[in-house]
Structures are given as C-alpha cells and as structure tokens.
Amino acid sequence: MSRARLVVLRVVVTAMLVTLVGRLWFLQVVSGDRYVRAAADVRVRTVALPPARGAILDVAGRPLVTNRTRPVVTVDAVALAHQPDGGRAVLARLGQVLGRPERQLAEKVRPCGPQVTRPCWPGSPYEPIPVAEGVTVPVALQISERQQDFPGVRTELRPVRVHPLGRAAAHTLGYVQGAQGRDGLEGVYDRELAGRAGRRDMAVDNTGRVTRTLHESPPAPGDTLVTSIDARIQAIAERALGDGLSRSGGSSGAAVVLESQTGRVVALAGRPAYDPSVWTDGVTAREYAALPLLSQAVQGQWAPGSTWKVASAAAAASAGYALGATYDCPSGYTVGDRVFRNFAGADLGSMTMHGALVRSCDTIFYRLADELWRRGSDALQRTARGFGFGRPTGVDLPGEAGGAVPDAASKKAVWRATRQESCRRAVKGHPEPADRGRAAYLTAIARENCRGGGVWRGGDAANLSIGQGGVLVTPLQLARAYAAIANGGTLHSPRVGLRVVRPDGTTARTITPPVTGRLPASAETLRFIRQALAQVPRSGTAEGAFRGFPFGRIAVAGKTGTAESFGHRDTSWFASFAPDPAYTVVVVLSEGGMGAEGAAPAARAIWEGVLGLRERR
C-alpha cells in the first residue's frame, strides 16, 4: 500500500472518530437532559377533564339543580404517595387548616375497590381529588401560600351542584358523586347531563410522577334536562305533606301529583327527606348509612286500604255483578269460621255499589270476594293487575318498587320458602325495616301462612277486596291507576323528564310518557266509579275534610283509605282527581290514622294551593 493511501486511510479513520466523539458529546452533554427525561417517560396516562354538568329545570324553566363556582381544595394522590409517610403528615396539617379530622380526608382520597366502602375516590388517581368545597378565601390563600407544607394540595375554582329547593324533591333529583349521577334524575339522565369529558395525555415516569403533558382536548358541557315538575306545586305538596305528618303524628309519607291525561309527573314529595347539599363535601360512611335515601313516593309500599275498592268494583262489574243493584251492608260478614266486620262495626243498611264506594262499606266487598272465591274466579287479581298493580310503573327513576297482588300461587310460594321462619316470628312480628309497609306485609303473611298452610282461602280474598292482607302499592302506582280512571282508562308509564336541551338551546329529544295499556273496565263502569268518587268529598267519608271546599271552581273527586298495619297505627290514604285542572293527587301518611282525618286534609291543602296558583294567573 502506498504512502498516499495510508494518509487517506488515517484521515478517514480520524474523521470517523471525531464524528463519533462529537456525536457522543452532543447526545450526552448538549442533549443529555432531554434524553434523560425521555428515558424517564416510560408510561402514558390519560386523565378525563370533567365538563360542566347540565342543569335540571322545572316545566317553566325554574332551576331545580344548577352549578355554582366555589373554591375547592384538591389533593394529588400520586404526590401524597411519594411522601415519606405516604402523605399522612400533609393530611394532618390540611385537616387542621380545614377544621376536619385527618381520617375523613384520608377516606376521600383512598381509591375505591371491592374491599373499600364509601366514602372513597372512584376516579383516576391522576385526577385532582376534591376533599373540601366552599372553603373561605383566607383558607384558600393560606394553602396556596404554604406549598412547602402542603405538597400535592391545590386550591381551584370548580363548579358544584346547587339545589335551590333544598330538601324538596331531593329523592327525585338525585345526587352526583365523583362526577357521576348516582340516583334520581341525576342517575337516569347522567349520559345527557354529564356532557363529554375532555382528555389530557400525560407522560409518567416509572415512579408514577407526571413529567409532562403530551396532548389535551377540552371538554364539552352537558345538556339541560327540562322536567314536567312545577316547582310551585312541588313546594305546595311538600308543605301539605309536612303539615299532614305533624298534625297526624305520622312517621313517613308521600304526595304525588300527576297530569291525568298525559302521565307526566308534576310533583313528588316524600318524608323523611334530606338536604342534598350533604354531597357537596362528601359524606362519611356513618353519615351515608344514616341518610334517608328511600324515595317514599316510588319505593315506599303500603297496604292501600279502601282506595283499592275502585279495582274491586271494576272486578265485580267484569264478573257480572250489576253496579246499580242493591246490596246489604251489614256490620259483619262471615267467611268460613271468621267474621269480617265493617269499620267500627257499622250497619249501613242497603245500598248500591255507588253507596258502597261513597260510604266505604267493607262487607259488600267481603261478600263479593267470598262468592268469587267460591266460584274459583280470579277476577279480583286479574283486574288489579290490569289497573297496573303488582308491577313497576316504569317511571324514569331508579329503584322503583313493584308492590304486590297476592294470589294462591304467590301465597303458596311464600309459605314454602318461609314457613319455618314465619311461624317462629308470627307472634312477635318481623323486625322493622326502613319500609314499614313491607314490615306489616311480612307479618301478615307470616300469620296467614302459619294458620292456613299456604292455601288461598276465602279470608284471603276478603282481605284482598279491601286492599288489606298481602296487598302492597306505592303512591305512584295508586296515582297512575286513579289518573287512568280520570282520563277514561288509559294507563301511562309516568315520566319526570320532559325534554333534553343542548347547550346551544336546541332540543335534543322530547320525552313522552308511553301508553302501557288500558284499564280492564268499560267506559260505563269507569263513568260509574267517577260519579261515585265525586260524592266522597261532598257527602261521603271525606265530607268533614272537604267541608267548605269550593267544588264549583275545582270539582275534586276521591277516595279515602285506612289500612291496618301490624304493630303500628293505621296508614292514612287519600286518592283524588279533578277534570280542570286535570291533575291526580295522592297522599299517604304512614301511621297517620284514618284516611279522612290524616291524608284527606293534606290532599285538600294541595288542591287549594293549585287553585290559588290558577286564580293568580
């Protein structure tokens, strides 16, 4: 090899070495920090950015649930986890500033899981977790200016749910937890109200620390839900229900107002209730367990008493009994070896079925039930189910109870499943659950099963005919049935939602109560029942409660109900409707006493409130 070639080779090798050294210097010195960060970015985590939740409005656009911006203290769970003690000292200092125990804050920060009971955090650990909302400005400044004492703790402005009506309609509206609707309308219409979450992609190192943001897309606000609730009538129903319970000494109850022609819900009131603002800052496990979360209007179940007789009268007509015929109403009627008596043992003489409804004669219905049972007819049960009893109404609210229409098959099934336990508890009665109507039902079933061995007898049919024994209804079920009587026989599945409105004001969809069937009664029978019920508040069992009422301005018709409840005072009912305004109003007071003395005055107060609103227009 010539000397020139060796020189060229040395130059090439030297140039390659210089290039390599230069590249190494550039990568390690000039760009070293960037590559160190890139090496640390070993994972990508996506965090949802919560949108502004849509409002819930009443039929006239009045706010039922809205948002309000408030200072919120949030905690970065990952940053706390990197503290030497897992963040306990930070939470302890934060608790002192907020005036809250460290344990309460720790419960809110811990992630939810199969073995973790609420309260806990159901979202991503990379999201800021709210631990206190509505803090004062001095507290927010104190936390912001002492970041060395509160690593991972921030204060920011966030929207929170506000309920202008307070406790009113709390069960109907529901609540939000962890940016998700958990109950009521908030839960059922969560997809529309929640909007579309934004997205933030973040690089996270192998210790879980966020190193940088890779991409971010903004959230889209939720739609507005307009309901058929009238906030003014809701307030009237709440006040009437509260006054009725105070006056009668009742323990719980509900008031329902429906549009008779459409099945739309105008008001749903229930007691006991709670202030939904408790969800704003979260609740402890003990607080959660103490909340009265049962919606009495939709989930409460009671024996309906004499309000049930409209179904029994329709069953009698379908079985061939003439409604206009004359029947005896003695003080008692014997079924088997047992005498079933009228209320207070009254002998009311002879009357038509019109009089039996107006004066609420029990013995006429005992006789009809006994004769139908002897014929092997199931007209009572078949007609009751045709009135919508024994199954949920399908209302757009969660957890609806279905009630119960007992028959031979259901009694036998209950007896087979519970005969030992039932007989053991028959004397003492069942431990009382939150739903007292259910407790009375279980005790009644226990006693009948022990005595009858699960066989359907004439006494069972007699109890069924007057809405006692194992019969259970919800206030909403009874209201739907009476609305169908008022409108000529059409059964609707009630709806609270009216329409969903986009943020730009256009209508996304209209919500219409579907028709689910027709009452198993002829137009003539329904007309007969309406005429009889029109006399109840004028000259029948509700005459005292409606004395002086302006029937010329609002022609209220209705039916009282007084249902026995084992171990408790009677359940008080009043179911009513009017042609103009075409509303149906049902009130129930658990342990409220006689229907004419407890529920009927409360229903009258609602009708007077509705009349006052109409005349102030």
C-alpha positions as CSV (number, residue, x, y, z in Angstrom):
1,M,0.0,0.0,0.0
2,S,1.4,3.4,-1.0
3,R,2.1,6.1,1.5
4,A,-0.6,8.3,0.0
5,R,-3.2,5.6,0.6
6,L,-2.1,5.3,4.2
7,V,-2.5,9.0,4.7
8,V,-6.0,8.9,3.2
9,L,-7.0,6.0,5.4
10,R,-5.7,7.8,8.5
11,V,-7.7,10.9,7.6
12,V,-10.9,8.9,7.1
13,V,-10.4,7.0,10.4
14,T,-9.6,10.2,12.3
15,A,-12.7,11.9,10.8
16,M,-14.9,9.0,11.8
17,L,-13.5,9.1,15.3
18,V,-14.0,12.8,15.5
19,T,-17.6,12.5,14.2
20,L,-18.3,9.7,16.7
21,V,-16.8,11.7,19.6
22,G,-18.7,14.8,18.5
23,R,-22.0,12.9,18.3
24,L,-21.4,11.3,21.7
25,W,-20.7,14.8,23.1
26,F,-23.8,16.2,21.6
27,L,-26.0,13.4,22.9
28,Q,-24.6,13.3,26.4
29,V,-23.7,16.9,27.0
30,V,-25.8,19.1,24.8
31,S,-29.0,17.0,24.7
32,G,-28.4,14.9,27.8
33,D,-31.2,16.4,29.9
34,R,-33.7,15.9,27.1
35,Y,-32.9,12.2,26.7
36,V,-32.8,11.7,30.5
37,R,-36.4,13.0,30.6
38,A,-37.4,10.9,27.6
39,A,-35.9,7.8,29.2
40,A,-37.9,8.5,32.3
41,D,-41.2,8.9,30.3
42,V,-41.9,5.2,30.3
43,R,-45.7,5.4,30.5
44,V,-48.6,7.5,29.2
45,R,-51.6,8.1,31.4
46,T,-54.8,9.6,30.2
47,V,-56.9,11.8,32.6
48,A,-60.5,12.8,31.8
49,L,-61.2,16.5,32.1
50,P,-64.7,16.9,33.6
51,P,-67.2,19.0,31.7
52,A,-69.7,21.5,33.2
53,R,-72.7,19.4,34.1
54,G,-76.1,20.3,32.6
55,A,-78.8,21.9,34.8
56,I,-82.1,20.4,35.7
57,L,-85.1,22.8,35.3
58,D,-88.8,22.6,36.1
59,V,-91.5,22.9,33.5
60,A,-91.3,26.7,33.4
61,G,-87.5,26.9,33.3
62,R,-87.1,27.4,37.1
63,P,-83.8,25.9,38.3
64,L,-84.1,22.6,40.3
65,V,-80.4,21.8,40.1
66,T,-77.7,24.2,38.8
67,N,-74.0,24.7,39.1
68,R,-72.1,27.4,41.2
69,T,-68.4,28.1,41.2
70,R,-66.8,27.6,44.6
71,P,-63.2,27.4,45.9
72,V,-62.3,23.7,46.1
73,V,-59.3,22.1,47.8
74,T,-57.9,19.2,45.8
75,V,-55.3,16.6,46.6
76,D,-52.9,14.9,44.2
77,A,-52.9,11.3,45.4
78,V,-49.7,10.4,43.5
79,A,-47.8,13.3,45.1
80,L,-49.0,12.2,48.5
81,A,-47.9,8.6,47.9
82,H,-44.3,9.9,47.2
83,Q,-44.2,11.5,50.6
84,P,-42.0,9.5,53.1
85,D,-45.0,8.8,55.3
86,G,-47.5,8.3,52.5
87,G,-48.9,11.8,53.0
88,R,-50.3,11.4,56.5
89,A,-48.5,14.5,57.8
90,V,-49.8,16.6,54.9
91,L,-53.3,15.4,55.5
92,A,-53.0,16.1,59.2
93,R,-51.8,19.7,58.6
94,L,-54.5,20.1,56.0
95,G,-57.1,18.9,58.4
96,Q,-56.1,21.4,61.0
97,V,-56.5,24.2,58.5
98,L,-59.9,22.9,57.2
99,G,-61.1,22.0,60.7
100,R,-61.7,18.4,59.7
101,P,-60.2,15.1,61.0
102,E,-57.4,13.6,59.1
103,R,-59.3,10.3,58.9
104,Q,-62.1,12.0,57.0
105,L,-59.7,13.4,54.4
106,A,-57.9,10.1,54.1
107,E,-61.2,8.3,53.3
108,K,-61.9,10.7,50.5
109,V,-58.5,10.3,48.9
110,R,-58.3,6.5,49.1
111,P,-59.3,4.7,45.8
112,C,-62.5,2.7,45.7
113,G,-62.2,-1.0,45.3
114,P,-64.0,-4.3,46.1
115,Q,-62.9,-4.2,49.7
116,V,-63.3,-0.4,50.2
117,T,-66.6,1.0,51.3
118,R,-67.7,4.5,50.7
119,P,-66.6,7.3,51.0
120,C,-63.7,6.7,48.6
121,W,-62.5,8.1,45.3
122,P,-64.0,6.3,42.3
123,G,-62.0,8.2,39.7
124,S,-58.4,8.1,38.4
125,P,-55.6,8.6,40.9
126,Y,-54.1,11.1,38.4
127,E,-57.1,13.4,38.7
128,P,-57.1,16.1,41.4
129,I,-59.3,14.7,44.2
130,P,-61.7,17.2,45.8
131,V,-61.6,17.0,49.6
132,A,-63.2,20.3,50.6
133,E,-65.5,22.6,48.7
134,G,-66.8,26.1,49.5
135,V,-63.7,27.0,51.6
136,T,-63.3,30.6,52.6
137,V,-60.8,32.9,50.7
138,P,-58.4,33.2,53.7
139,V,-58.2,29.4,54.0
140,A,-57.6,29.0,50.2
141,L,-54.8,31.7,50.3
142,Q,-53.2,30.0,53.4
143,I,-53.0,26.7,51.5
144,S,-51.8,28.3,48.3
145,E,-49.0,30.4,50.0
146,R,-47.7,27.5,52.1
147,Q,-47.0,25.0,49.4
148,Q,-43.9,23.7,51.3
149,D,-46.3,22.5,54.0
150,F,-48.9,21.2,51.6
151,P,-47.2,19.4,48.7
152,G,-49.7,17.9,46.3
153,V,-52.5,20.1,47.7
154,R,-54.1,22.8,45.5
155,T,-57.0,25.3,45.6
156,E,-59.0,26.0,42.5
157,L,-62.4,27.2,41.4
158,R,-64.8,24.4,40.4
159,P,-68.5,24.1,39.7
160,V,-70.5,22.3,42.3
161,R,-74.2,21.2,42.3
162,V,-76.7,23.6,43.9
163,H,-80.3,22.7,44.9
164,P,-82.4,25.9,45.2
165,L,-85.3,23.9,46.6
166,G,-83.3,22.4,49.4
167,R,-84.9,19.2,50.7
168,A,-87.8,19.4,48.3
169,A,-87.7,16.7,45.6
170,A,-84.3,15.5,46.9
171,H,-85.0,11.9,46.1
172,T,-86.4,12.7,42.7
173,L,-83.5,14.9,41.6
174,G,-80.8,12.5,43.0
175,Y,-77.1,13.4,43.6
176,V,-73.7,13.5,41.9
177,Q,-70.6,11.8,43.4
178,G,-67.3,11.6,41.6
179,A,-68.7,13.5,38.6
180,Q,-71.3,10.7,38.1
181,G,-75.0,10.8,38.7
182,R,-75.8,8.3,41.4
183,D,-79.6,8.4,42.0
184,G,-82.8,10.0,40.8
185,L,-82.8,12.1,37.6
186,E,-79.0,12.7,38.0
187,G,-78.5,8.9,37.6
188,V,-81.1,8.1,34.9
189,Y,-80.1,11.0,32.7
190,D,-76.4,11.0,33.6
191,R,-75.3,10.5,30.0
192,E,-77.1,13.7,28.8
193,L,-76.3,15.8,31.8
194,A,-72.7,14.8,32.1
195,G,-71.6,16.1,28.7
196,R,-68.4,14.8,27.0
197,A,-65.3,14.7,29.1
198,G,-62.1,16.3,27.7
199,R,-58.8,14.4,27.6
200,R,-55.3,15.0,28.9
201,D,-52.5,12.6,27.9
202,M,-49.5,12.8,30.3
203,A,-46.1,11.2,30.4
204,V,-45.5,9.4,33.7
205,D,-42.2,8.1,34.9
206,N,-41.6,4.7,36.5
207,T,-42.4,6.1,40.0
208,G,-45.7,7.5,38.9
209,R,-44.7,11.1,38.7
210,V,-46.2,13.2,35.9
211,T,-43.3,14.6,33.8
212,R,-45.2,16.5,31.1
213,T,-48.4,16.9,29.1
214,L,-48.5,15.3,25.7
215,H,-51.9,16.3,24.5
216,E,-55.1,17.9,25.7
217,S,-58.6,18.3,24.3
218,P,-61.2,20.4,26.0
219,P,-64.5,19.0,27.5
220,A,-68.0,19.7,26.1
221,P,-70.7,20.9,28.5
222,G,-73.7,18.7,29.3
223,D,-77.2,19.1,28.1
224,T,-80.0,20.6,30.2
225,L,-82.9,18.4,31.4
226,V,-86.2,20.2,31.5
227,T,-88.7,18.3,33.6
228,S,-92.5,18.3,34.0
229,I,-92.2,19.2,37.7
230,D,-93.8,22.5,38.6
231,A,-91.6,24.0,41.4
232,R,-94.6,25.9,42.8
233,I,-96.8,22.8,43.1
234,Q,-93.8,20.8,44.4
235,A,-93.5,23.4,47.2
236,I,-97.2,23.2,47.9
237,A,-97.1,19.3,48.1
238,E,-94.0,19.4,50.4
239,R,-95.7,21.8,52.8
240,A,-99.0,19.9,52.8
241,L,-97.2,16.6,53.4
242,G,-95.1,18.0,56.2
243,D,-98.2,19.6,57.9
244,G,-100.2,16.4,57.5
245,L,-97.5,14.3,59.2
246,S,-97.1,16.9,62.0
247,R,-100.9,17.1,62.5
248,S,-101.5,13.3,62.4
249,G,-98.3,12.2,64.2
250,G,-97.3,10.1,61.1
251,S,-93.8,8.7,60.7
252,S,-93.3,9.0,57.0
253,G,-95.3,9.6,53.8
254,A,-95.5,10.8,50.3
255,A,-97.6,13.1,48.0
256,V,-97.9,12.6,44.2
257,V,-99.3,15.0,41.6
258,L,-99.7,13.7,38.0
259,E,-101.2,15.1,34.9
260,S,-104.1,12.7,34.4
261,Q,-104.2,13.0,30.6
262,T,-100.5,12.5,29.9
263,G,-99.0,10.7,32.9
264,R,-96.4,13.4,33.4
265,V,-95.2,14.0,37.0
266,V,-96.0,17.4,38.4
267,A,-94.7,16.8,41.9
268,L,-93.2,14.0,44.0
269,A,-92.8,14.7,47.7
270,G,-91.5,12.3,50.3
271,R,-90.7,12.3,54.0
272,P,-88.3,11.7,55.6
273,A,-86.1,13.7,53.3
274,Y,-82.5,15.1,53.5
275,D,-80.6,18.1,52.3
276,P,-78.8,17.2,49.1
277,S,-76.0,19.7,49.9
278,V,-74.5,16.9,52.1
279,W,-73.0,15.5,48.9
280,T,-71.1,18.7,48.2
281,D,-68.2,18.0,50.5
282,G,-68.8,14.2,50.6
283,V,-70.1,12.1,53.5
284,T,-68.6,9.6,55.8
285,A,-69.6,6.0,55.9
286,R,-71.6,6.7,59.1
287,E,-73.3,9.7,57.6
288,Y,-74.1,7.8,54.5
289,A,-75.7,5.0,56.5
290,A,-77.9,7.5,58.3
291,L,-79.3,9.3,55.2
292,P,-83.0,8.6,54.4
293,L,-82.4,7.6,50.8
294,L,-85.6,5.7,50.3
295,S,-88.0,7.6,47.9
296,Q,-91.3,7.1,49.6
297,A,-93.3,8.1,46.5
298,V,-91.6,5.5,44.3
299,Q,-90.1,2.9,46.6
300,G,-92.4,3.1,49.7
301,Q,-95.0,0.3,49.9
302,W,-98.1,0.1,52.0
303,A,-101.5,-1.6,52.0
304,P,-103.8,0.7,50.2
305,G,-107.0,0.1,52.3
306,S,-110.2,1.3,50.8
307,T,-108.6,3.3,47.9
308,W,-108.2,-0.2,46.4
309,K,-112.0,-0.6,46.2
310,V,-112.1,1.0,42.7
311,A,-110.3,-2.0,41.3
312,S,-112.6,-4.4,43.3
313,A,-115.7,-2.6,42.0
314,A,-114.4,-2.9,38.4
315,A,-113.7,-6.6,39.1
316,A,-117.3,-7.1,40.3
317,A,-118.7,-5.5,37.1
318,S,-116.5,-7.7,34.9
319,A,-117.7,-10.7,36.8
320,G,-121.3,-9.9,36.1
321,Y,-122.4,-8.0,39.2
322,A,-124.7,-5.1,38.5
323,L,-123.2,-1.9,39.9
324,G,-126.7,-0.3,40.2
325,A,-128.2,-3.3,42.1
326,T,-128.9,-3.1,45.8
327,Y,-126.7,-4.9,48.3
328,D,-126.9,-5.3,52.0
329,C,-124.1,-3.6,54.1
330,P,-124.4,-5.4,57.5
331,S,-122.0,-4.8,60.4
332,G,-120.2,-8.1,59.6
333,Y,-119.9,-10.9,57.0
334,T,-118.9,-14.4,57.9
335,V,-116.3,-16.1,55.7
336,G,-115.6,-19.6,56.8
337,D,-115.4,-19.5,60.6
338,R,-114.4,-15.9,60.8
339,V,-116.5,-12.7,60.9
340,F,-115.1,-9.8,58.9
341,R,-116.6,-6.5,60.1
342,N,-117.2,-3.1,58.8
343,F,-115.2,-0.2,60.1
344,A,-116.3,0.4,63.7
345,G,-118.9,-2.4,63.2
346,A,-121.3,-0.1,61.5
347,D,-124.5,-1.5,59.9
348,L,-125.1,0.8,56.9
349,G,-128.3,-0.9,55.6
350,S,-128.9,-1.4,51.9
351,M,-127.1,0.5,49.1
352,T,-125.9,0.2,45.5
353,M,-122.2,-0.1,44.6
354,H,-122.3,3.7,44.3
355,G,-123.1,3.9,48.0
356,A,-120.5,1.2,48.8
357,L,-117.8,3.5,47.4
358,V,-119.1,6.7,48.8
359,R,-119.6,5.4,52.3
360,S,-116.8,2.8,52.1
361,C,-118.8,-0.3,53.0
362,D,-116.4,-3.2,53.6
363,T,-119.0,-6.0,54.0
364,I,-120.4,-5.6,50.5
365,F,-116.9,-6.3,49.1
366,Y,-116.3,-9.2,51.5
367,R,-119.4,-10.8,50.1
368,L,-118.4,-10.3,46.5
369,A,-114.8,-11.6,47.2
370,D,-116.2,-14.7,49.0
371,E,-118.6,-15.5,46.2
372,L,-115.9,-15.1,43.5
373,W,-113.6,-17.3,45.5
374,R,-116.2,-20.0,45.8
375,R,-116.7,-19.8,42.0
376,G,-112.9,-20.2,41.5
377,S,-112.7,-16.8,39.9
378,D,-109.5,-14.8,39.8
379,A,-111.3,-11.6,38.8
380,L,-110.0,-9.6,41.7
381,Q,-106.4,-10.4,41.0
382,R,-106.8,-10.1,37.2
383,T,-108.5,-6.7,37.4
384,A,-106.0,-5.4,40.0
385,R,-103.1,-6.3,37.7
386,G,-105.0,-4.7,34.8
387,F,-105.0,-1.5,36.9
388,G,-101.2,-1.6,36.9
389,F,-100.7,-3.0,40.4
390,G,-98.2,-5.7,41.2
391,R,-95.5,-4.4,38.8
392,P,-93.4,-1.2,38.5
393,T,-94.9,1.7,36.5
394,G,-91.7,2.1,34.5
395,V,-91.2,5.7,35.7
396,D,-87.9,7.3,34.7
397,L,-86.5,7.0,38.3
398,P,-84.3,4.2,39.6
399,G,-85.1,1.5,42.2
400,E,-88.9,1.6,41.7
401,A,-90.8,-1.0,43.9
402,G,-93.4,-3.2,42.2
403,G,-95.9,-3.7,45.0
404,A,-97.8,-7.0,45.5
405,V,-101.1,-8.5,44.4
406,P,-101.3,-11.8,46.4
407,D,-102.9,-14.9,44.9
408,A,-102.9,-18.6,45.6
409,A,-99.6,-19.2,43.8
410,S,-97.7,-16.4,45.5
411,K,-99.1,-17.4,48.9
412,K,-98.0,-21.0,48.4
413,A,-94.6,-19.9,47.2
414,V,-94.0,-17.6,50.2
415,W,-95.2,-20.3,52.6
416,R,-92.8,-22.9,51.1
417,A,-89.9,-20.5,51.3
418,T,-90.5,-19.0,54.7
419,R,-92.8,-21.3,56.7
420,Q,-90.4,-22.1,59.5
421,E,-89.1,-18.6,59.9
422,S,-92.6,-17.1,59.5
423,C,-94.2,-19.3,62.2
424,R,-91.3,-18.6,64.6
425,R,-91.9,-14.8,64.2
426,A,-95.7,-14.8,63.8
427,V,-96.4,-13.9,67.4
428,K,-93.7,-11.3,67.8
429,G,-93.8,-9.7,64.3
430,H,-90.9,-9.1,62.0
431,P,-88.0,-6.8,62.8
432,E,-89.0,-3.4,61.3
433,P,-87.1,-2.5,58.1
434,A,-87.0,1.1,56.8
435,D,-90.2,0.4,54.8
436,R,-92.9,0.0,57.5
437,G,-95.4,-1.2,54.9
438,R,-93.1,-4.0,54.0
439,A,-92.8,-5.0,57.7
440,A,-96.6,-5.1,58.1
441,Y,-96.8,-7.2,54.9
442,L,-94.3,-9.7,56.2
443,T,-96.1,-10.1,59.5
444,A,-99.5,-10.5,57.8
445,I,-98.1,-13.2,55.5
446,A,-96.4,-14.9,58.5
447,R,-99.7,-15.2,60.4
448,E,-101.8,-16.3,57.5
449,N,-99.2,-18.9,56.4
450,C,-99.0,-20.4,59.9
451,R,-102.7,-20.6,60.1
452,G,-103.5,-21.7,56.6
453,G,-100.6,-23.7,55.4
454,G,-100.1,-21.5,52.3
455,V,-103.6,-22.3,51.0
456,W,-105.6,-19.4,49.4
457,R,-108.9,-19.2,51.3
458,G,-112.0,-17.0,51.3
459,G,-110.5,-14.9,54.0
460,D,-107.6,-14.0,51.8
461,A,-109.9,-13.0,49.1
462,A,-111.9,-10.9,51.5
463,N,-108.8,-9.0,52.7
464,L,-107.7,-8.5,49.1
465,S,-111.0,-6.9,48.1
466,I,-110.5,-4.0,50.6
467,G,-106.8,-3.6,50.0
468,Q,-105.5,-5.4,53.1
469,G,-103.7,-8.7,53.8
470,G,-100.7,-9.1,51.5
471,V,-101.6,-6.2,49.1
472,L,-98.9,-3.5,48.7
473,V,-98.9,-0.5,46.4
474,T,-96.6,2.5,46.0
475,P,-98.1,6.0,46.0
476,L,-97.1,6.4,42.4
477,Q,-98.8,3.2,41.4
478,L,-102.0,4.3,43.0
479,A,-101.8,7.7,41.4
480,R,-101.3,6.2,38.0
481,A,-104.4,4.0,38.4
482,Y,-106.6,6.9,39.6
483,A,-105.2,9.1,36.7
484,A,-106.4,6.3,34.3
485,I,-109.9,6.3,35.9
486,A,-110.0,10.1,35.4
487,N,-108.8,10.1,31.8
488,G,-111.2,7.3,30.6
489,G,-109.0,4.3,31.1
490,T,-105.5,4.9,29.6
491,L,-102.5,3.8,31.7
492,H,-99.3,5.7,31.2
493,S,-95.8,4.9,32.3
494,P,-95.1,8.2,34.2
495,R,-92.2,10.5,33.2
496,V,-90.5,13.2,35.1
497,G,-88.3,14.2,32.2
498,L,-89.9,16.5,29.6
499,R,-87.1,17.2,27.1
500,V,-83.3,17.4,26.8
501,V,-81.9,20.7,25.5
502,R,-78.4,21.1,24.0
503,P,-76.1,23.9,25.2
504,D,-77.0,25.9,22.1
505,G,-80.7,25.9,23.1
506,T,-81.9,23.4,20.5
507,T,-84.0,20.3,21.6
508,A,-82.0,17.1,21.5
509,R,-85.1,14.9,22.3
510,T,-88.6,15.1,23.7
511,I,-89.6,12.6,26.4
512,T,-93.2,11.3,26.1
513,P,-94.8,9.0,28.7
514,P,-95.6,5.8,26.8
515,V,-99.1,4.3,27.0
516,T,-98.8,0.8,28.6
517,G,-102.4,-0.4,28.4
518,R,-106.0,0.3,29.3
519,L,-107.9,-0.4,32.4
520,P,-109.9,-3.7,32.3
521,A,-113.2,-1.8,32.7
522,S,-115.8,-0.5,30.3
523,A,-116.4,3.2,29.7
524,E,-119.7,2.8,31.6
525,T,-118.0,1.2,34.6
526,L,-115.4,4.0,34.7
527,R,-118.1,6.7,34.5
528,F,-120.0,5.0,37.4
529,I,-116.8,5.0,39.5
530,R,-116.0,8.6,38.7
531,Q,-119.6,9.6,39.7
532,A,-119.3,7.7,43.0
533,L,-115.9,9.2,43.8
534,A,-117.2,12.7,43.1
535,Q,-119.6,12.3,46.1
536,V,-116.9,11.1,48.6
537,P,-115.6,14.6,49.5
538,R,-119.1,16.1,49.3
539,S,-121.2,13.6,51.3
540,G,-119.1,10.5,51.9
541,T,-116.2,9.6,54.1
542,A,-114.1,12.7,53.2
543,E,-117.0,15.2,53.8
544,G,-115.5,16.5,57.0
545,A,-112.1,17.1,55.5
546,F,-113.6,19.0,52.5
547,R,-116.3,20.9,54.3
548,G,-116.5,24.4,52.7
549,F,-114.3,23.4,49.7
550,P,-115.1,25.4,46.5
551,F,-116.2,22.4,44.4
552,G,-117.7,24.9,41.9
553,R,-114.3,26.1,41.0
554,I,-112.5,22.7,41.1
555,A,-114.5,19.5,41.1
556,V,-112.4,17.2,43.2
557,A,-113.4,13.5,43.4
558,G,-111.6,11.0,45.5
559,K,-111.5,8.0,47.9
560,T,-110.3,7.7,51.4
561,G,-108.3,4.7,52.7
562,T,-107.5,3.5,56.1
563,A,-105.2,0.4,56.2
564,E,-104.3,-1.6,59.2
565,S,-100.5,-2.0,59.9
566,F,-99.4,-4.7,62.3
567,G,-97.7,-3.1,65.3
568,H,-98.3,0.4,64.1
569,R,-101.1,3.0,63.8
570,D,-103.2,2.8,60.6
571,T,-101.9,4.0,57.3
572,S,-103.8,7.0,56.0
573,W,-104.6,7.4,52.3
574,F,-106.5,9.8,50.0
575,A,-106.5,9.4,46.2
576,S,-108.2,12.1,44.2
577,F,-108.5,13.8,40.8
578,A,-110.3,16.7,39.1
579,P,-111.2,17.4,35.5
580,D,-109.9,21.0,35.5
581,P,-107.0,21.3,36.2
582,A,-106.7,17.7,35.1
583,Y,-104.5,16.5,37.9
584,T,-104.4,13.4,40.1
585,V,-103.3,13.9,43.7
586,V,-102.5,11.0,46.1
587,V,-101.3,11.4,49.7
588,V,-100.2,8.7,52.1
589,L,-99.3,9.1,55.7
590,S,-97.7,6.1,57.4
591,E,-99.1,5.8,60.9
592,G,-101.3,8.8,60.0
593,G,-104.6,7.3,61.3
594,M,-107.8,7.4,59.4
595,G,-107.7,8.5,55.8
596,A,-110.4,11.1,56.3
597,E,-108.5,12.7,59.2
598,G,-104.9,12.5,58.0
599,A,-104.3,12.2,54.3
600,A,-107.6,13.9,53.1
601,P,-106.9,17.3,54.7
602,A,-103.3,17.2,53.3
603,A,-104.7,16.4,49.8
604,R,-107.2,19.3,50.2
605,A,-104.3,21.6,51.0
606,I,-102.6,20.6,47.8
607,W,-105.8,21.2,45.7
608,E,-106.3,24.6,47.4
609,G,-102.8,25.5,46.6
610,V,-103.3,24.5,42.9
611,L,-106.5,26.5,42.8
612,G,-104.7,29.6,44.2
613,L,-102.0,29.3,41.6
614,R,-104.6,29.1,38.8
615,E,-106.5,32.1,40.1
616,R,-103.4,34.3,40.4
617,R,-102.5,33.9,36.7
